[in-house]
Amino acid sequence: QVQVVESGGGLVQAGGSLRLSCTVSGLTNDDLSMGWFRPAPGKERDAVSCISWSGDSRYYADSVKGRFTFSRDNAKNTLYLQMDSLVPEDTAIYYCAAHNARYNARGYCDLGARFGVGFWGRGTQVTVSS
């Protein structure tokens, strides 16, 4: 059974930091494309950041570029999103998704955002106060 579990959300003041974690079980790690997503006005979700199955490419949405850093610990089957310089506009439920297919980072972000491809967690709430 595949499980995707997020953690690390919370309430933080603007300018603060949070670190989200996503642990995946039940999938072979070798071909795992993964990403973080959040709801967006007018559509179901936007891609925040994705990593390719090989780990050699990363994609960041323009809105988070330079503030968020994506990393992956294959030994722990865990994905991390370090969120720095948070702003109130970052307030959202953040969802982690994983798909056992070989996509580059941008490719999986597009598929996940548009079609919900992959296995999804239940989300973790991030609230940034002004």
PAGUSE-920840 format. One line per 8 residues: number of its first residue (from 1); for each residue y, x, z of N, C-alpha, C. Coordinates in Angstrom, 2 decimals, decimal comma, always signed. Example, Ala and Ser with C-alpha at 12.3 -4.5 7.8 and 13.67 -1.06 7.14 Angstrom:
! PAGUSE-920840
1 = -5,69/+13,19/+7,80/-4,50/+12,30/+7,80/-3,30/+13,20/+7,80  -2,25/+12,85/+7,08/-1,06/+13,67/+7,14/+0,03/+12,90/+7,87 .
END
This chain:
! PAGUSE-920840
1 = -1,20/+0,85/+0,00/+0,00/+0,00/+0,00/+1,25/+0,88/+0,00  +2,17/+0,59/-0,88/+3,40/+1,37/-0,98/+4,42/+0,85/+0,03  +5,02/+1,81/+0,74/+6,09/+1,44/+1,66/+7,28/+2,37/+1,45  +8,45/+1,76/+1,43/+9,71/+2,51/+1,33/+10,56/+2,06/+2,51  +10,90/+3,00/+3,39/+11,60/+2,65/+4,62/+12,86/+3,49/+4,76  +14,00/+2,80/+4,85/+15,28/+3,48/+5,03/+15,67/+3,49/+6,51  +16,49/+4,46/+6,88/+17,05/+4,51/+8,23/+18,34/+5,32/+8,18  +19,09/+5,26/+9,27/+20,27/+6,10/+9,40/+21,59/+5,40/+9,23 .
9 = +21,56/+4,12/+8,87/+22,81/+3,40/+8,72/+23,49/+3,18/+10,07  +24,72/+2,67/+10,00/+25,45/+2,41/+11,24/+26,91/+2,15/+10,98  +27,66/+2,15/+12,06/+29,10/+1,92/+12,01/+29,81/+3,25/+12,22  +30,76/+3,55/+11,35/+31,49/+4,82/+11,44/+32,93/+4,58/+11,02  +33,83/+5,38/+11,56/+35,22/+5,28/+11,15/+35,45/+5,98/+9,82  +36,48/+5,56/+9,13/+36,83/+6,21/+7,87/+37,02/+7,70/+8,09  +36,49/+8,47/+7,15/+36,53/+9,92/+7,29/+35,30/+10,50/+7,95  +34,49/+9,65/+8,53/+33,30/+10,11/+9,22/+32,12/+10,33/+8,28 .
17 = +30,97/+10,60/+8,89/+29,76/+10,93/+8,12/+28,56/+10,16/+8,64  +27,63/+9,95/+7,77/+26,32/+9,40/+8,11/+25,28/+10,08/+7,24  +24,05/+10,11/+7,74/+22,94/+10,65/+6,96/+21,85/+9,60/+6,88  +21,60/+9,12/+5,68/+20,54/+8,15/+5,47/+19,23/+8,86/+5,12  +18,14/+8,28/+5,59/+16,82/+8,81/+5,27/+15,98/+7,73/+4,61  +15,07/+8,16/+3,77/+14,17/+7,23/+3,08/+12,79/+7,89/+3,02  +11,84/+7,25/+3,64/+10,47/+7,77/+3,64/+9,58/+6,89/+2,78  +8,83/+7,52/+1,91/+7,96/+6,81/+0,99/+6,51/+7,13/+1,32 .
25 = +5,69/+6,11/+1,38/+4,26/+6,33/+1,59/+3,49/+5,49/+0,58  +2,31/+5,96/+0,25/+1,46/+5,21/-0,66/+1,67/+5,55/-2,12  +2,53/+6,52/-2,42/+2,74/+6,95/-3,79/+2,52/+8,45/-3,88  +1,99/+8,87/-5,02/+1,83/+10,30/-5,25/+3,20/+10,92/-5,42  +3,44/+11,98/-4,69/+4,77/+12,55/-4,67/+5,11/+13,35/-5,92  +4,10/+13,77/-6,66/+4,34/+14,69/-7,77/+5,22/+14,10/-8,86  +5,13/+12,82/-9,10/+5,88/+12,21/-10,21/+6,82/+11,13/-9,70  +7,54/+11,42/-8,65/+8,34/+10,41/-7,98/+9,81/+10,55/-8,34 .
33 = +10,32/+9,59/-9,07/+11,76/+9,49/-9,32/+12,33/+8,57/-8,23  +13,47/+8,97/-7,67/+13,98/+8,22/-6,52/+15,48/+8,06/-6,58  +15,97/+7,08/-5,84/+17,40/+6,88/-5,84/+17,88/+6,00/-4,72  +19,20/+6,00/-4,54/+19,89/+5,13/-3,61/+20,78/+4,19/-4,39  +20,80/+2,93/-3,95/+21,54/+1,89/-4,64/+22,28/+1,04/-3,62  +23,31/+0,35/-4,07/+24,02/-0,58/-3,20/+24,54/-1,72/-4,05  +24,73/-2,88/-3,44/+25,25/-4,03/-4,19/+26,65/-3,72/-4,70  +27,02/-4,38/-5,81/+28,33/-4,19/-6,40/+28,90/-5,53/-6,83 .
41 = +30,22/-5,69/-6,80/+30,83/-6,97/-7,23/+30,46/-7,29/-8,67  +30,05/-8,51/-8,91/+29,74/-8,93/-10,26/+28,38/-8,54/-10,78  +27,62/-7,80/-10,03/+26,26/-7,44/-10,45/+25,40/-7,23/-9,23  +24,10/-7,14/-9,48/+23,18/-7,10/-8,36/+23,27/-5,80/-7,60  +23,39/-4,70/-8,33/+23,41/-3,41/-7,65/+24,03/-2,33/-8,52  +24,52/-1,31/-7,86/+25,00/-0,10/-8,52/+24,16/+1,08/-8,04  +24,00/+2,05/-8,92/+23,36/+3,28/-8,49/+24,36/+4,14/-7,75  +23,93/+4,69/-6,64/+24,76/+5,61/-5,86/+24,39/+7,06/-6,22 .
49 = +23,10/+7,33/-6,14/+22,64/+8,68/-6,43/+21,14/+8,65/-6,72  +20,71/+9,45/-7,66/+19,29/+9,52/-8,00/+18,86/+10,97/-8,19  +17,56/+11,16/-8,05/+16,98/+12,49/-8,27/+15,78/+12,35/-9,18  +15,62/+13,28/-10,07/+14,52/+13,21/-11,04/+13,19/+13,48/-10,34  +12,12/+13,19/-11,04/+10,79/+13,40/-10,48/+10,54/+14,87/-10,14  +11,14/+15,76/-10,93/+10,93/+17,19/-10,72/+11,91/+17,76/-9,70  +12,93/+17,01/-9,38/+13,94/+17,50/-8,45/+14,99/+18,38/-9,09  +14,92/+18,59/-10,40/+15,85/+19,52/-11,03/+17,09/+18,85/-11,58 .
57 = +17,18/+17,55/-11,47/+18,43/+16,89/-11,86/+18,80/+15,83/-10,84  +20,10/+15,72/-10,62/+20,64/+14,74/-9,70/+21,78/+14,02/-10,38  +21,93/+12,77/-10,03/+23,03/+11,98/-10,57/+23,80/+11,39/-9,41  +25,12/+11,41/-9,51/+25,99/+10,78/-8,53/+26,96/+9,86/-9,24  +27,14/+8,67/-8,69/+28,17/+7,78/-9,22/+29,53/+8,44/-9,01  +30,46/+8,16/-9,90/+31,80/+8,76/-9,80/+32,45/+8,46/-8,46  +32,19/+7,29/-7,93/+32,83/+6,88/-6,69/+32,38/+7,70/-5,48  +31,26/+8,39/-5,58/+30,75/+9,15/-4,43/+30,66/+10,64/-4,71 .
65 = +30,93/+11,03/-5,94/+30,81/+12,43/-6,33/+31,72/+13,30/-5,46  +31,17/+14,38/-4,94/+31,94/+15,26/-4,07/+31,92/+14,86/-2,61  +31,45/+13,66/-2,32/+31,40/+13,19/-0,92/+29,97/+13,00/-0,44  +29,07/+12,59/-1,34/+27,68/+12,34/-0,98/+26,81/+13,45/-1,56  +25,79/+13,83/-0,79/+24,84/+14,86/-1,23/+23,43/+14,35/-1,02  +22,64/+14,52/-2,04/+21,29/+13,98/-2,12/+20,31/+15,14/-1,95  +19,32/+14,96/-1,11/+18,30/+16,01/-0,99/+16,95/+15,38/-0,76  +15,93/+16,18/-0,93/+14,57/+15,66/-0,88/+13,67/+16,67/-0,21 .
73 = +12,83/+16,19/+0,70/+11,84/+17,02/+1,37/+10,47/+16,53/+0,94  +9,88/+17,22/-0,02/+8,60/+16,76/-0,56/+7,49/+16,81/+0,48  +7,55/+17,77/+1,38/+6,51/+17,90/+2,39/+6,48/+16,68/+3,31  +7,65/+16,08/+3,51/+7,73/+14,91/+4,38/+7,83/+13,61/+3,60  +7,79/+13,69/+2,28/+7,96/+12,50/+1,44/+9,23/+11,76/+1,82  +10,27/+12,50/+2,07/+11,50/+11,90/+2,56/+12,68/+12,30/+1,69  +13,54/+11,35/+1,49/+14,76/+11,51/+0,72/+15,94/+11,34/+1,67  +16,97/+12,13/+1,48/+18,14/+12,05/+2,35/+19,40/+11,82/+1,52 .
81 = +20,34/+11,12/+2,10/+21,66/+10,97/+1,50/+22,69/+11,32/+2,58  +23,31/+12,48/+2,44/+24,37/+12,87/+3,36/+25,67/+12,29/+2,84  +26,31/+11,46/+3,65/+27,50/+10,75/+3,24/+28,66/+11,27/+4,08  +29,58/+11,97/+3,45/+30,74/+12,52/+4,13/+32,02/+11,85/+3,61  +33,08/+12,03/+4,37/+34,39/+11,47/+3,99/+34,28/+10,01/+3,60  +33,59/+9,25/+4,44/+33,35/+7,84/+4,15/+34,65/+7,05/+4,14  +34,70/+6,07/+3,26/+35,84/+5,16/+3,14/+35,34/+3,74/+3,29  +36,24/+2,80/+3,65/+35,79/+1,41/+3,84/+35,08/+0,84/+2,61 .
89 = +35,42/+1,30/+1,44/+34,78/+0,80/+0,22/+33,30/+1,20/+0,14  +32,88/+2,11/+0,96/+31,46/+2,49/+0,99/+30,62/+1,52/+1,82  +31,27/+0,59/+2,49/+30,54/-0,39/+3,29/+29,60/-1,20/+2,41  +28,33/-1,20/+2,76/+27,32/-1,91/+1,96/+25,96/-1,73/+2,63  +25,01/-2,51/+2,15/+23,61/-2,22/+2,47/+23,12/-1,22/+1,42  +22,54/-0,12/+1,88/+22,05/+0,91/+0,98/+20,53/+0,79/+0,87  +20,08/+0,71/-0,37/+18,67/+0,56/-0,64/+18,12/+1,83/-1,27  +16,95/+2,21/-0,83/+16,23/+3,32/-1,43/+15,15/+2,76/-2,34 .
97 = +14,95/+3,41/-3,46/+13,91/+2,98/-4,39/+13,18/+4,21/-4,91  +11,92/+4,01/-5,23/+11,09/+5,09/-5,75/+10,19/+4,54/-6,84  +9,98/+5,36/-7,84/+9,12/+4,95/-8,95/+8,24/+6,12/-9,36  +6,95/+5,86/-9,48/+6,03/+6,94/-9,81/+5,97/+7,12/-11,33  +7,06/+7,60/-11,87/+7,16/+7,91/-13,29/+8,18/+9,03/-13,45  +8,06/+9,75/-14,54/+8,88/+10,96/-14,75/+10,17/+10,62/-15,48  +11,17/+10,28/-14,70/+12,49/+10,02/-15,26/+13,44/+11,13/-14,85  +14,47/+11,38/-15,69/+15,53/+12,22/-15,18/+16,40/+11,37/-14,26 .
105 = +17,32/+12,01/-13,58/+18,06/+11,32/-12,54/+18,88/+10,15/-13,11  +19,60/+10,39/-14,17/+20,44/+9,33/-14,74/+19,57/+8,20/-15,30  +18,46/+8,57/-15,88/+17,55/+7,57/-16,43/+17,04/+6,62/-15,36  +16,63/+7,17/-14,22/+16,11/+6,28/-13,19/+17,23/+5,47/-12,57  +18,40/+6,04/-12,41/+19,53/+5,27/-11,89/+19,82/+4,05/-12,79  +19,80/+4,26/-14,09/+20,05/+3,14/-15,01/+18,98/+2,06/-14,88  +17,72/+2,48/-14,86/+16,64/+1,51/-14,77/+16,65/+0,77/-13,43  +16,91/+1,52/-12,38/+16,92/+0,89/-11,07/+18,07/-0,09/-10,91 .
113 = +19,25/+0,30/-11,39/+20,42/-0,56/-11,24/+20,32/-1,80/-12,12  +19,86/-1,64/-13,35/+19,85/-2,76/-14,30/+18,65/-3,66/-14,12  +17,47/-3,09/-13,83/+16,24/-3,88/-13,85/+15,46/-3,85/-12,54  +15,94/-3,11/-11,56/+15,23/-3,07/-10,29/+13,89/-2,39/-10,37  +13,74/-1,46/-11,28/+12,46/-0,78/-11,48/+12,11/+0,07/-10,26  +10,87/-0,01/-9,82/+10,40/+0,82/-8,73/+10,03/+0,00/-7,50  +9,70/+0,74/-6,45/+9,39/+0,14/-5,16/+10,63/+0,28/-4,27  +10,97/-0,78/-3,57/+12,24/-0,84/-2,87/+12,04/-1,05/-1,38 .
121 = +12,94/-0,42/-0,61/+12,98/-0,68/+0,81/+13,82/-1,90/+1,12  +13,92/-2,20/+2,40/+14,68/-3,38/+2,82/+16,16/-3,09/+3,02  +16,53/-1,83/+2,98/+17,94/-1,48/+3,08/+18,36/-1,11/+4,49  +19,46/-0,37/+4,54/+20,07/-0,02/+5,83/+21,58/-0,22/+5,69  +22,15/-0,86/+6,71/+23,57/-1,25/+6,64/+24,46/-0,06/+7,01  +25,45/+0,16/+6,16/+26,50/+1,15/+6,44/+27,82/+0,41/+6,51  +28,52/+0,55/+7,61/+29,82/-0,09/+7,78/+30,86/+0,97/+8,12  +31,91/+1,03/+7,32/+32,98/+2,01/+7,53/+34,25/+1,25/+7,91 .
129 = +34,74/+1,52/+9,09/+35,95/+0,84/+9,56/+37,18/+1,67/+9,23  +38,26/+0,96/+8,98/+39,51/+1,66/+8,62/+40,31/+2,05/+9,85 .
END
